Amino acid sequence: MVANAHGDLEYVRTALAEDPTLANAAWDWGDGDWETALGAAGHMGRRDIAELLLAHGARLDLFVAAMLGELAVVESMLAAHPELRTAKGPHGIPLLAHAEAGGEQAQAVVAFLGG
C-alpha cells in the first residue's frame, strides 16, 4: 500500500474499499526511514491520494499538512515545537520540500517556511 500511495490513486482506492484500516499503513524502508501511505502521497504532492486517505481516517502529520497548504496547522505545530522546522520526513525529505510539492495551493506555507 505504501509504495502504491506514491502515485497510484486507483490502487489506493481499491485497497481502501477492501480494507479501510490500510489508511494508516506504514512501512520501514530501513535505517530509520519509515513512511506511511499518507506520507508517501505527501512528498509526491499527490493531494488526491492524501485527501482520500484522510477521508478514510489517516492521521494527518506536519509534512502532509505543509503539502496540503494547511498554513494554520503548520504554524500552530511549529509554534508548539519549533524544532520541527528542520525535521526530516520520509526518505529524509525536508518540510519545505513537502510544501513545495503542494504546488500553488501550498504557496502560503512555502512562504512561511522561507522558501
MODELLER restraints for C-alpha pairs under 7 A, 6 or more apart:
rsr = mdl.restraints
at = mdl.atoms
rsr.add(forms.Gaussian(group=physical.xy_distance, feature=features.Distance(at['CA:1:A'], at['CA:12:A']), mean=6.85, stdev=0.5))
rsr.add(forms.Gaussian(group=physical.xy_distance, feature=features.Distance(at['CA:1:A'], at['CA:25:A']), mean=6.78, stdev=0.5))
rsr.add(forms.Gaussian(group=physical.xy_distance, feature=features.Distance(at['CA:1:A'], at['CA:37:A']), mean=6.51, stdev=0.5))
rsr.add(forms.Gaussian(group=physical.xy_distance, feature=features.Distance(at['CA:2:A'], at['CA:25:A']), mean=6.49, stdev=0.5))
rsr.add(forms.Gaussian(group=physical.xy_distance, feature=features.Distance(at['CA:2:A'], at['CA:26:A']), mean=6.37, stdev=0.5))
rsr.add(forms.Gaussian(group=physical.xy_distance, feature=features.Distance(at['CA:2:A'], at['CA:27:A']), mean=6.56, stdev=0.5))
rsr.add(forms.Gaussian(group=physical.xy_distance, feature=features.Distance(at['CA:2:A'], at['CA:36:A']), mean=6.07, stdev=0.5))
rsr.add(forms.Gaussian(group=physical.xy_distance, feature=features.Distance(at['CA:2:A'], at['CA:37:A']), mean=4.26, stdev=0.5))
rsr.add(forms.Gaussian(group=physical.xy_distance, feature=features.Distance(at['CA:2:A'], at['CA:40:A']), mean=6.47, stdev=0.5))
rsr.add(forms.Gaussian(group=physical.xy_distance, feature=features.Distance(at['CA:4:A'], at['CA:11:A']), mean=6.74, stdev=0.5))
rsr.add(forms.Gaussian(group=physical.xy_distance, feature=features.Distance(at['CA:4:A'], at['CA:12:A']), mean=6.83, stdev=0.5))
rsr.add(forms.Gaussian(group=physical.xy_distance, feature=features.Distance(at['CA:5:A'], at['CA:12:A']), mean=6.24, stdev=0.5))
rsr.add(forms.Gaussian(group=physical.xy_distance, feature=features.Distance(at['CA:5:A'], at['CA:37:A']), mean=5.28, stdev=0.5))
rsr.add(forms.Gaussian(group=physical.xy_distance, feature=features.Distance(at['CA:5:A'], at['CA:40:A']), mean=5.70, stdev=0.5))
rsr.add(forms.Gaussian(group=physical.xy_distance, feature=features.Distance(at['CA:5:A'], at['CA:41:A']), mean=5.53, stdev=0.5))
rsr.add(forms.Gaussian(group=physical.xy_distance, feature=features.Distance(at['CA:5:A'], at['CA:49:A']), mean=6.79, stdev=0.5))
rsr.add(forms.Gaussian(group=physical.xy_distance, feature=features.Distance(at['CA:6:A'], at['CA:40:A']), mean=4.85, stdev=0.5))
rsr.add(forms.Gaussian(group=physical.xy_distance, feature=features.Distance(at['CA:6:A'], at['CA:41:A']), mean=4.94, stdev=0.5))
rsr.add(forms.Gaussian(group=physical.xy_distance, feature=features.Distance(at['CA:6:A'], at['CA:44:A']), mean=6.10, stdev=0.5))
rsr.add(forms.Gaussian(group=physical.xy_distance, feature=features.Distance(at['CA:7:A'], at['CA:41:A']), mean=6.85, stdev=0.5))
rsr.add(forms.Gaussian(group=physical.xy_distance, feature=features.Distance(at['CA:7:A'], at['CA:46:A']), mean=6.77, stdev=0.5))
rsr.add(forms.Gaussian(group=physical.xy_distance, feature=features.Distance(at['CA:9:A'], at['CA:49:A']), mean=5.72, stdev=0.5))
rsr.add(forms.Gaussian(group=physical.xy_distance, feature=features.Distance(at['CA:16:A'], at['CA:22:A']), mean=6.11, stdev=0.5))
rsr.add(forms.Gaussian(group=physical.xy_distance, feature=features.Distance(at['CA:16:A'], at['CA:23:A']), mean=6.73, stdev=0.5))
rsr.add(forms.Gaussian(group=physical.xy_distance, feature=features.Distance(at['CA:20:A'], at['CA:56:A']), mean=6.47, stdev=0.5))
rsr.add(forms.Gaussian(group=physical.xy_distance, feature=features.Distance(at['CA:23:A'], at['CA:37:A']), mean=6.92, stdev=0.5))
rsr.add(forms.Gaussian(group=physical.xy_distance, feature=features.Distance(at['CA:23:A'], at['CA:53:A']), mean=5.26, stdev=0.5))
rsr.add(forms.Gaussian(group=physical.xy_distance, feature=features.Distance(at['CA:23:A'], at['CA:56:A']), mean=5.94, stdev=0.5))
rsr.add(forms.Gaussian(group=physical.xy_distance, feature=features.Distance(at['CA:23:A'], at['CA:57:A']), mean=6.22, stdev=0.5))
rsr.add(forms.Gaussian(group=physical.xy_distance, feature=features.Distance(at['CA:23:A'], at['CA:58:A']), mean=4.98, stdev=0.5))
rsr.add(forms.Gaussian(group=physical.xy_distance, feature=features.Distance(at['CA:24:A'], at['CA:36:A']), mean=6.48, stdev=0.5))
rsr.add(forms.Gaussian(group=physical.xy_distance, feature=features.Distance(at['CA:24:A'], at['CA:37:A']), mean=6.61, stdev=0.5))
rsr.add(forms.Gaussian(group=physical.xy_distance, feature=features.Distance(at['CA:24:A'], at['CA:58:A']), mean=5.13, stdev=0.5))
rsr.add(forms.Gaussian(group=physical.xy_distance, feature=features.Distance(at['CA:24:A'], at['CA:59:A']), mean=6.96, stdev=0.5))
rsr.add(forms.Gaussian(group=physical.xy_distance, feature=features.Distance(at['CA:25:A'], at['CA:36:A']), mean=5.59, stdev=0.5))
rsr.add(forms.Gaussian(group=physical.xy_distance, feature=features.Distance(at['CA:25:A'], at['CA:37:A']), mean=5.67, stdev=0.5))
rsr.add(forms.Gaussian(group=physical.xy_distance, feature=features.Distance(at['CA:26:A'], at['CA:34:A']), mean=6.93, stdev=0.5))
rsr.add(forms.Gaussian(group=physical.xy_distance, feature=features.Distance(at['CA:26:A'], at['CA:35:A']), mean=5.45, stdev=0.5))
rsr.add(forms.Gaussian(group=physical.xy_distance, feature=features.Distance(at['CA:26:A'], at['CA:36:A']), mean=4.01, stdev=0.5))
rsr.add(forms.Gaussian(group=physical.xy_distance, feature=features.Distance(at['CA:26:A'], at['CA:37:A']), mean=6.18, stdev=0.5))
rsr.add(forms.Gaussian(group=physical.xy_distance, feature=features.Distance(at['CA:27:A'], at['CA:34:A']), mean=5.48, stdev=0.5))
rsr.add(forms.Gaussian(group=physical.xy_distance, feature=features.Distance(at['CA:27:A'], at['CA:35:A']), mean=5.36, stdev=0.5))
rsr.add(forms.Gaussian(group=physical.xy_distance, feature=features.Distance(at['CA:27:A'], at['CA:36:A']), mean=6.28, stdev=0.5))
rsr.add(forms.Gaussian(group=physical.xy_distance, feature=features.Distance(at['CA:28:A'], at['CA:34:A']), mean=4.10, stdev=0.5))
rsr.add(forms.Gaussian(group=physical.xy_distance, feature=features.Distance(at['CA:28:A'], at['CA:35:A']), mean=6.43, stdev=0.5))
rsr.add(forms.Gaussian(group=physical.xy_distance, feature=features.Distance(at['CA:33:A'], at['CA:90:A']), mean=5.98, stdev=0.5))
rsr.add(forms.Gaussian(group=physical.xy_distance, feature=features.Distance(at['CA:33:A'], at['CA:91:A']), mean=5.77, stdev=0.5))
rsr.add(forms.Gaussian(group=physical.xy_distance, feature=features.Distance(at['CA:34:A'], at['CA:90:A']), mean=6.29, stdev=0.5))
rsr.add(forms.Gaussian(group=physical.xy_distance, feature=features.Distance(at['CA:35:A'], at['CA:90:A']), mean=5.39, stdev=0.5))
rsr.add(forms.Gaussian(group=physical.xy_distance, feature=features.Distance(at['CA:38:A'], at['CA:50:A']), mean=5.59, stdev=0.5))
rsr.add(forms.Gaussian(group=physical.xy_distance, feature=features.Distance(at['CA:38:A'], at['CA:53:A']), mean=6.43, stdev=0.5))
rsr.add(forms.Gaussian(group=physical.xy_distance, feature=features.Distance(at['CA:38:A'], at['CA:58:A']), mean=6.83, stdev=0.5))
rsr.add(forms.Gaussian(group=physical.xy_distance, feature=features.Distance(at['CA:39:A'], at['CA:64:A']), mean=6.43, stdev=0.5))
rsr.add(forms.Gaussian(group=physical.xy_distance, feature=features.Distance(at['CA:39:A'], at['CA:90:A']), mean=6.76, stdev=0.5))
rsr.add(forms.Gaussian(group=physical.xy_distance, feature=features.Distance(at['CA:41:A'], at['CA:49:A']), mean=5.98, stdev=0.5))
rsr.add(forms.Gaussian(group=physical.xy_distance, feature=features.Distance(at['CA:41:A'], at['CA:50:A']), mean=5.55, stdev=0.5))
rsr.add(forms.Gaussian(group=physical.xy_distance, feature=features.Distance(at['CA:42:A'], at['CA:50:A']), mean=6.62, stdev=0.5))
rsr.add(forms.Gaussian(group=physical.xy_distance, feature=features.Distance(at['CA:42:A'], at['CA:63:A']), mean=6.75, stdev=0.5))
rsr.add(forms.Gaussian(group=physical.xy_distance, feature=features.Distance(at['CA:42:A'], at['CA:64:A']), mean=4.81, stdev=0.5))
rsr.add(forms.Gaussian(group=physical.xy_distance, feature=features.Distance(at['CA:42:A'], at['CA:67:A']), mean=5.98, stdev=0.5))
rsr.add(forms.Gaussian(group=physical.xy_distance, feature=features.Distance(at['CA:42:A'], at['CA:98:A']), mean=6.50, stdev=0.5))
rsr.add(forms.Gaussian(group=physical.xy_distance, feature=features.Distance(at['CA:43:A'], at['CA:98:A']), mean=5.05, stdev=0.5))
rsr.add(forms.Gaussian(group=physical.xy_distance, feature=features.Distance(at['CA:43:A'], at['CA:101:A']), mean=6.35, stdev=0.5))
rsr.add(forms.Gaussian(group=physical.xy_distance, feature=features.Distance(at['CA:44:A'], at['CA:101:A']), mean=6.30, stdev=0.5))
rsr.add(forms.Gaussian(group=physical.xy_distance, feature=features.Distance(at['CA:45:A'], at['CA:67:A']), mean=6.37, stdev=0.5))
rsr.add(forms.Gaussian(group=physical.xy_distance, feature=features.Distance(at['CA:45:A'], at['CA:101:A']), mean=4.49, stdev=0.5))
rsr.add(forms.Gaussian(group=physical.xy_distance, feature=features.Distance(at['CA:45:A'], at['CA:102:A']), mean=4.99, stdev=0.5))
rsr.add(forms.Gaussian(group=physical.xy_distance, feature=features.Distance(at['CA:47:A'], at['CA:68:A']), mean=6.59, stdev=0.5))
rsr.add(forms.Gaussian(group=physical.xy_distance, feature=features.Distance(at['CA:62:A'], at['CA:74:A']), mean=6.25, stdev=0.5))
rsr.add(forms.Gaussian(group=physical.xy_distance, feature=features.Distance(at['CA:63:A'], at['CA:89:A']), mean=6.63, stdev=0.5))
rsr.add(forms.Gaussian(group=physical.xy_distance, feature=features.Distance(at['CA:63:A'], at['CA:95:A']), mean=5.73, stdev=0.5))
rsr.add(forms.Gaussian(group=physical.xy_distance, feature=features.Distance(at['CA:63:A'], at['CA:98:A']), mean=5.94, stdev=0.5))
rsr.add(forms.Gaussian(group=physical.xy_distance, feature=features.Distance(at['CA:65:A'], at['CA:73:A']), mean=6.65, stdev=0.5))
rsr.add(forms.Gaussian(group=physical.xy_distance, feature=features.Distance(at['CA:65:A'], at['CA:74:A']), mean=6.50, stdev=0.5))
rsr.add(forms.Gaussian(group=physical.xy_distance, feature=features.Distance(at['CA:66:A'], at['CA:74:A']), mean=6.27, stdev=0.5))
rsr.add(forms.Gaussian(group=physical.xy_distance, feature=features.Distance(at['CA:66:A'], at['CA:98:A']), mean=6.16, stdev=0.5))
rsr.add(forms.Gaussian(group=physical.xy_distance, feature=features.Distance(at['CA:66:A'], at['CA:99:A']), mean=4.66, stdev=0.5))
rsr.add(forms.Gaussian(group=physical.xy_distance, feature=features.Distance(at['CA:66:A'], at['CA:106:A']), mean=6.76, stdev=0.5))
rsr.add(forms.Gaussian(group=physical.xy_distance, feature=features.Distance(at['CA:66:A'], at['CA:109:A']), mean=6.13, stdev=0.5))
rsr.add(forms.Gaussian(group=physical.xy_distance, feature=features.Distance(at['CA:67:A'], at['CA:98:A']), mean=5.07, stdev=0.5))
rsr.add(forms.Gaussian(group=physical.xy_distance, feature=features.Distance(at['CA:67:A'], at['CA:99:A']), mean=4.21, stdev=0.5))
rsr.add(forms.Gaussian(group=physical.xy_distance, feature=features.Distance(at['CA:67:A'], at['CA:100:A']), mean=6.89, stdev=0.5))
rsr.add(forms.Gaussian(group=physical.xy_distance, feature=features.Distance(at['CA:67:A'], at['CA:101:A']), mean=6.02, stdev=0.5))
rsr.add(forms.Gaussian(group=physical.xy_distance, feature=features.Distance(at['CA:67:A'], at['CA:102:A']), mean=4.27, stdev=0.5))
rsr.add(forms.Gaussian(group=physical.xy_distance, feature=features.Distance(at['CA:67:A'], at['CA:106:A']), mean=5.98, stdev=0.5))
rsr.add(forms.Gaussian(group=physical.xy_distance, feature=features.Distance(at['CA:68:A'], at['CA:102:A']), mean=5.82, stdev=0.5))
rsr.add(forms.Gaussian(group=physical.xy_distance, feature=features.Distance(at['CA:68:A'], at['CA:105:A']), mean=6.85, stdev=0.5))
rsr.add(forms.Gaussian(group=physical.xy_distance, feature=features.Distance(at['CA:68:A'], at['CA:106:A']), mean=5.96, stdev=0.5))
rsr.add(forms.Gaussian(group=physical.xy_distance, feature=features.Distance(at['CA:69:A'], at['CA:99:A']), mean=6.92, stdev=0.5))
rsr.add(forms.Gaussian(group=physical.xy_distance, feature=features.Distance(at['CA:69:A'], at['CA:102:A']), mean=6.78, stdev=0.5))
rsr.add(forms.Gaussian(group=physical.xy_distance, feature=features.Distance(at['CA:69:A'], at['CA:105:A']), mean=5.56, stdev=0.5))
rsr.add(forms.Gaussian(group=physical.xy_distance, feature=features.Distance(at['CA:69:A'], at['CA:106:A']), mean=3.71, stdev=0.5))
rsr.add(forms.Gaussian(group=physical.xy_distance, feature=features.Distance(at['CA:69:A'], at['CA:107:A']), mean=6.99, stdev=0.5))
rsr.add(forms.Gaussian(group=physical.xy_distance, feature=features.Distance(at['CA:69:A'], at['CA:108:A']), mean=6.82, stdev=0.5))
rsr.add(forms.Gaussian(group=physical.xy_distance, feature=features.Distance(at['CA:69:A'], at['CA:109:A']), mean=5.78, stdev=0.5))
rsr.add(forms.Gaussian(group=physical.xy_distance, feature=features.Distance(at['CA:71:A'], at['CA:108:A']), mean=6.65, stdev=0.5))
rsr.add(forms.Gaussian(group=physical.xy_distance, feature=features.Distance(at['CA:71:A'], at['CA:109:A']), mean=5.38, stdev=0.5))
rsr.add(forms.Gaussian(group=physical.xy_distance, feature=features.Distance(at['CA:78:A'], at['CA:84:A']), mean=6.29, stdev=0.5))
rsr.add(forms.Gaussian(group=physical.xy_distance, feature=features.Distance(at['CA:78:A'], at['CA:85:A']), mean=6.52, stdev=0.5))
rsr.add(forms.Gaussian(group=physical.xy_distance, feature=features.Distance(at['CA:85:A'], at['CA:95:A']), mean=6.78, stdev=0.5))
rsr.add(forms.Gaussian(group=physical.xy_distance, feature=features.Distance(at['CA:86:A'], at['CA:94:A']), mean=6.92, stdev=0.5))
rsr.add(forms.Gaussian(group=physical.xy_distance, feature=features.Distance(at['CA:87:A'], at['CA:94:A']), mean=6.53, stdev=0.5))
rsr.add(forms.Gaussian(group=physical.xy_distance, feature=features.Distance(at['CA:87:A'], at['CA:95:A']), mean=6.85, stdev=0.5))
rsr.add(forms.Gaussian(group=physical.xy_distance, feature=features.Distance(at['CA:88:A'], at['CA:94:A']), mean=4.70, stdev=0.5))
rsr.add(forms.Gaussian(group=physical.xy_distance, feature=features.Distance(at['CA:88:A'], at['CA:95:A']), mean=6.51, stdev=0.5))
rsr.add(forms.Gaussian(group=physical.xy_distance, feature=features.Distance(at['CA:89:A'], at['CA:95:A']), mean=6.83, stdev=0.5))
rsr.add(forms.Gaussian(group=physical.xy_distance, feature=features.Distance(at['CA:96:A'], at['CA:110:A']), mean=6.32, stdev=0.5))
rsr.add(forms.Gaussian(group=physical.xy_distance, feature=features.Distance(at['CA:96:A'], at['CA:113:A']), mean=6.34, stdev=0.5))
rsr.add(forms.Gaussian(group=physical.xy_distance, feature=features.Distance(at['CA:96:A'], at['CA:115:A']), mean=6.76, stdev=0.5))
rsr.add(forms.Gaussian(group=physical.xy_distance, feature=features.Distance(at['CA:99:A'], at['CA:106:A']), mean=5.75, stdev=0.5))
rsr.add(forms.Gaussian(group=physical.xy_distance, feature=features.Distance(at['CA:99:A'], at['CA:109:A']), mean=6.20, stdev=0.5))
rsr.add(forms.Gaussian(group=physical.xy_distance, feature=features.Distance(at['CA:99:A'], at['CA:110:A']), mean=5.56, stdev=0.5))
rsr.add(forms.Gaussian(group=physical.xy_distance, feature=features.Distance(at['CA:100:A'], at['CA:106:A']), mean=6.85, stdev=0.5))
rsr.add(forms.Gaussian(group=physical.xy_distance, feature=features.Distance(at['CA:100:A'], at['CA:110:A']), mean=6.18, stdev=0.5))
